[in-house]
């Protein structure tokens, strides 16, 4: 292993590359703009917030197929997979997907537990994405509920330089050592097609289609055909099949731009039960059948979005309007394993169904002044739907919900001088289910030189309780677990300081570097706690969460060469309380480091890209019942991808090949799971399915 590590690291130094999605010098391009947290589209250098950008070129170089794979390369963003249900969510600063707001073109995406929160990032494909913008810290004033740890805004393409543009790709991947093209085979099979059409000077249209088929990974299990009675049937990573399509129509004239976009997603996910039953056939010859009760999930998601940007006199207006619907269904069936046949099946039922009407509008440039101006905005969210028993242990068949939330937010931007800009802001959120919520922010940007900026940001955000936290009711002889309808929203506060600088030297090198410091404090944390021994649990607002993040990056670029280096230290303190004990509140630190590199041969345009990320051991206090709390640990790991791309036929085609997860990371040993009152639990975290190889053919005309 040491020889492998040294050889790969030597390769990375020899390539001397770049293009990491988070810290690449591509972010320093003069023309690069961002929209997250801005009054209007703004140069990244002039943005009041520190925005990390992953652009389309970086995404292409990674050969990633969904947003989860791209973000996994970023420091301080960990993608957490649920291999049983197939979802993968973003963890920022140690907080899970409930605290991270996911947007597509500034619109929060509908999910299982709320609008924009806990979103499965494998359901968002990359073929038509222009860039991904990431802002860490509490963004409650701009984005409301759930924007506690940060915001991830996925910006799709809406223009083309050609009259007609057709582009697409076919990508084949192994799943560790498994691959074939048969219907019931192994591996991953991905196809996409995009067609853009400039109808006239004002009108633009686009359609997009994607298919992503993952055939599953057995791991320590033995597949769906296995009928031994040792609980080893099935998959560590269950198979799923995704189709998604979108269509966009855009109009631009003078100072008015609007677009309408329709998106549809269908996902089929198979769960193969590890338990197998042996049933006598009573046929007089001793015949038996081997059956398992399997389950199939089906998700349909529709997103309608309309965006308009225009001027009302000299007042700028930007409005987003969206109707979204997601319906998650399932059915159980008895599967005759040796005969590969379904013997019986239940009717398909919905277990999560959500309809959302959403609107967000912002008015700015009231004073038509470059020195001082303010923005007035509103946001409304009307959610109607239900969560049934399968989604959580709720009381009754389904928990119906109708939630209406309305917010007003106000901020002002004051350019005190050519060097100093200030932006204070406040939001009031009104909900029929919870008390009024107030959020505030204060941001400042100081231009320390022509090519450097110092940013300071204070902000707050709230998170409303989820349905399982409110309504869970699971009581039998061994368990008593209850939700709490009287829960209060959690409250988050963050403070950050960010400094960056870039410059050029005489020999042609361009250098950029930055240092970040961010503090996050979440109060009234909702956790399930023991309220009565030995096994009575209830969700309560008792805990507190603190996180300290220090990070730095440096980027080098010259001609066809680029290199990005970055590192971070992340400290977490969690205050947990139970009936008879409380956890220690000392900080536990996690170290991460990363490097990325690209090199393009000048004569042939052959592109080499390498991405590396190290995550140190993670430690966290966990409850062990009557014995109180102990310090659990998750092992460290290394991730590395290497990709080579070669365009040909006047760049109409490009073929890429490479290896992902070079160090073959699968499970991580973990003691950070709760044990009994007398034993410390040992287990593992199912993080990846190991090393895989891929080949991709892209075309564009």
Rosetta blueprint (number, residue, H / E / L):
1 X L
2 X H
3 X H
4 X H
5 X H
6 X H
7 X H
8 X H
9 X H
10 X H
11 X H
12 X H
13 X H
14 X H
15 X H
16 X L
17 X L
18 X L
19 X L
20 X L
21 X L
22 X L
23 X L
24 X L
25 X H
26 X H
27 X H
28 X H
29 X L
30 X L
31 X L
32 X L
33 X E
34 X E
35 X L
36 X L
37 X L
38 X L
39 X L
40 X L
41 X L
42 X E
43 X E
44 X L
45 X L
46 X L
47 X L
48 X L
49 X L
50 X L
51 X L
52 X E
53 X E
54 X E
55 X E
56 X H
57 X H
58 X H
59 X H
60 X H
61 X H
62 X H
63 X L
64 X L
65 X L
66 X E
67 X H
68 X H
69 X H
70 X H
71 X H
72 X L
73 X L
74 X L
75 X L
76 X L
77 X E
78 X E
79 X E
80 X E
81 X E
82 X E
83 X L
84 X L
85 X L
86 X L
87 X E
88 X E
89 X E
90 X E
91 X E
92 X E
93 X L
94 X L
95 X E
96 X L
97 X H
98 X H
99 X H
100 X E
101 X E
102 X E
103 X E
104 X E
105 X L
106 X L
107 X E
108 X E
109 X L
110 X E
111 X L
112 X L
113 X L
114 X L
115 X E
116 X L
117 X L
118 X L
119 X L
120 X L
121 X H
122 X H
123 X H
124 X L
125 X E
126 X L
127 X L
128 X L
129 X E
130 X E
131 X E
132 X E
133 X E
134 X E
135 X E
136 X E
137 X L
138 X L
139 X L
140 X H
141 X H
142 X H
143 X H
144 X L
145 X L
146 X L
147 X L
148 X L
149 X L
150 X E
151 X E
152 X E
153 X E
154 X E
155 X E
156 X E
157 X L
158 X L
159 X L
160 X L
161 X L
162 X L
163 X L
164 X E
165 X E
166 X E
167 X E
168 X E
169 X E
170 X E
171 X E
172 X E
173 X E
174 X L
175 X E
176 X L
177 X L
178 X E
179 X L
180 X L
181 X L
182 X L
183 X L
184 X L
185 X L
186 X L
187 X L
188 X E
189 X E
190 X E
191 X E
192 X E
193 X E
194 X E
195 X E
196 X E
197 X E
198 X E
199 X L
200 X L
201 X L
202 X L
203 X E
204 X E
205 X E
206 X E
207 X E
208 X E
209 X E
210 X E
211 X E
212 X E
213 X E
214 X E
215 X L
216 X L
217 X E
218 X L
219 X L
220 X L
221 X L
222 X L
223 X E
224 X L
225 X L
226 X L
227 X L
228 X L
229 X L
230 X L
231 X L
232 X L
233 X L
234 X E
235 X L
236 X L
237 X E
238 X L
239 X L
240 X E
241 X E
242 X E
243 X E
244 X E
245 X E
246 X E
247 X E
248 X E
249 X E
250 X E
251 X E
252 X E
253 X E
254 X L
255 X L
256 X E
257 X E
258 X E
259 X E
260 X E
261 X E
262 X E
263 X E
264 X E
265 X E
266 X E
267 X E
268 X E
269 X E
270 X E
271 X E
272 X L
273 X L
274 X L
275 X L
276 X L
277 X E
278 X E
279 X E
280 X E
281 X L
282 X L
283 X L
284 X L
285 X L
286 X L
287 X L
288 X E
289 X E
290 X E
291 X E
292 X E
293 X E
294 X E
295 X E
296 X E
297 X E
298 X E
299 X E
300 X E
301 X E
302 X E
303 X E
304 X E
305 X E
306 X E
307 X E
308 X E
309 X E
310 X E
311 X E
312 X E
313 X L
314 X L
315 X E
316 X E
317 X E
318 X E
319 X E
320 X E
321 X E
322 X E
323 X E
324 X E
325 X E
326 X E
327 X E
328 X E
329 X E
330 X E
331 X E
332 X E
333 X E
334 X E
335 X E
336 X E
337 X L
338 X L
339 X L
340 X L
341 X E
342 X E
343 X E
344 X E
345 X E
346 X L
347 X L
348 X L
349 X E
350 X E
351 X E
352 X E
353 X E
354 X E
355 X E
356 X E
357 X E
358 X E
359 X E
360 X E
361 X E
362 X E
363 X E
364 X E
365 X L
366 X L
367 X L
368 X L
369 X L
370 X L
371 X L
372 X E
373 X E
374 X E
375 X E
376 X E
377 X E
378 X E
379 X E
380 X E
381 X E
382 X E
383 X E
384 X E
385 X E
386 X E
387 X E
388 X E
389 X H
390 X H
391 X H
392 X L
393 X L
394 X E
395 X L
396 X L
397 X L
398 X E
399 X E
400 X E
401 X E
402 X E
403 X E
404 X E
405 X E
406 X E
407 X E
408 X E
409 X E
410 X E
411 X E
412 X E
413 X E
414 X E
415 X E
416 X L
417 X L
418 X L
419 X L
420 X E
421 X E
422 X E
423 X E
424 X E
425 X E
426 X E
427 X E
428 X E
429 X E
430 X E
431 X E
432 X L
433 X L
434 X L
435 X L
436 X L
437 X E
438 X E
439 X E
440 X E
441 X E
442 X E
443 X E
444 X E
445 X E
446 X E
447 X E
448 X E
449 X E
450 X L
451 X L
452 X E
453 X E
454 X E
455 X E
456 X E
457 X E
458 X E
459 X E
460 X E
461 X E
462 X E
463 X E
464 X L
465 X L
466 X L
467 X H
468 X H
469 X H
470 X H
471 X H
472 X E
473 X E
474 X E
475 X E
476 X L
477 X L
478 X L
479 X L
480 X E
481 X E
482 X E
483 X L
484 X L
485 X L
486 X L
487 X L
488 X L
489 X L
490 X E
491 X E
492 X E
493 X E
494 X E
495 X E
496 X E
497 X E
498 X E
499 X E
500 X E
501 X E
502 X E
503 X E
504 X E
505 X L
506 X L
507 X L
508 X L
509 X L
510 X E
511 X E
512 X E
513 X E
514 X E
515 X E
516 X E
517 X E
518 X E
519 X E
520 X E
521 X E
522 X E
523 X E
524 X E
525 X E
526 X E
527 X E
528 X E
529 X E
530 X E
531 X E
532 X E
533 X L
534 X L
535 X L
536 X E
537 X E
538 X E
539 X E
540 X E
541 X E
542 X E
543 X E
544 X E
545 X E
546 X E
547 X E
548 X E
549 X E
550 X E
551 X E
552 X E
553 X E
554 X E
555 X E
556 X E
557 X E
558 X E
559 X L
560 X L
561 X E
562 X E
563 X E
564 X E
565 X E
566 X E
567 X E
568 X E
569 X E
570 X E
571 X E
572 X E
573 X E
574 X E
575 X E
576 X L
577 X E
578 X L
579 X L
580 X L
581 X L
582 X E
583 X L
584 X L
585 X L
586 X L
587 X L
588 X E
589 X E
590 X E
591 X E
592 X E
593 X E
594 X E
595 X E
596 X E
597 X E
598 X E
599 X E
600 X E
601 X L
602 X L
603 X L
604 X L
605 X L
606 X L
607 X E
608 X E
609 X E
610 X E
611 X E
612 X E
613 X E
614 X E
615 X E
616 X L
617 X L
618 X E
619 X E
620 X E
621 X E
622 X E
623 X E
624 X L
625 X H
626 X H
627 X H
628 X L
629 X E
630 X E
631 X E
632 X E
633 X E
634 X E
635 X L
636 X L
637 X E
638 X E
639 X E
640 X E
641 X E
642 X E
643 X E
644 X E
645 X E
646 X E
647 X E
648 X E
649 X L
650 X L
651 X L
652 X L
653 X E
654 X E
655 X E
656 X E
657 X E
658 X E
659 X E
660 X E
661 X L
662 X L
663 X L
664 X L
665 X L
666 X L
667 X E
668 X E
669 X E
670 X E
671 X L
672 X L
673 X L
674 X L
675 X L
676 X L
677 X L
678 X L
679 X L
680 X L
681 X L
682 X L
683 X E
684 X E
685 X E
686 X E
687 X L
688 X L
689 X L
690 X L
691 X L
692 X E
693 X E
694 X E
695 X E
696 X E
697 X E
698 X E
699 X E
700 X E
701 X L
